[in-house]
């Protein structure tokens, strides 16, 4: 099987090393009038769309952003950076700039320039300074033009250990036990951007060793794993996920990691791999741990198949941590006391929050940590999957085996001063 190595196709300078850096502030429609910028643009006095995109990318990389949103809104093109789940405005441009900017992004991701009526997705790699990055470019047509999201994946980021991800002591123990299973399907679920990949890589790294054969199939490869053979799905689609997985099974692996289960077909092949005596790890979109079972059933994965393969499901979200520089204690309101489930008489209960300082750009938060719930599939639960029981019935059964809902994990993280109640409400509602 051909494995296409992903070569960075461009080498770029970073901050201060490049001759042609431009000032975004000078062309921001919030500081200059749109008419003025439009005139400059028409007279060719503005930096080129290519230079503007380049500067936006450099700013995003330097500030540690995870994604960049380019969107045409009422009378302007707004560009915002996504940091740890919240958006910050970077720049506004006149609406005329939307087309040229989107065009540059499409060209870098080798998308069809002339297609403006359908969604498109592509990616490319580039090196900035010493950092290798993958850029995933997603374009959708909206009322006033096209909206583009660029996701930044840092390839040089190192793999975390499962102990470093923020799992509670109980959940870490549960995960370790699941990873000792010689075979079966272990799913890491959550919405997009919830750190699923980081967890699944850490989990593979935890079980990988020179005595075991570890093969992964990914689209694209996000981290390099020691002790593993990594199959990267080629952008030209010369072979697909199912081809790769069937071929991998013939190579006699012990542990298989699958980037993501997206449909019934990948779900079934993953199950097949688990049935043939492998420990299979994968990620999947889901709203909670038990919900993942129903999602797979709804996708069309047969119940008997699931019941005989799934060993456990991790569901996780990322929550912002209080900035250590400006952390302060405060007295809880009665509403907050109710939220943490404390009796009203314990009104002197104190919790923590960030005041906001230069270290956290005034947000009061710095860095993120996972909150999670992990369900281990007991024999009774296995039977319930087979019978396609309701989510509520399965949840009640899981609770008998010590399953704790994600909210409990989050509240515990607020009580121990890792995060705030406001942040829990933002993430969990
Ligand atoms: Zn701070």
Boltz pocket constraint, residues with backbone or C-beta under 6 A from the ligand:
constraints:
  - pocket:
      binder: B
      contacts: [[A, 323], [A, 324], [A, 325], [A, 326], [A, 327], [A, 354], [A, 355], [A, 356], [A, 357], [A, 358], [A, 359], [A, 360], [A, 361], [A, 362], [A, 364], [A, 365]]
      max_distance: 6.0
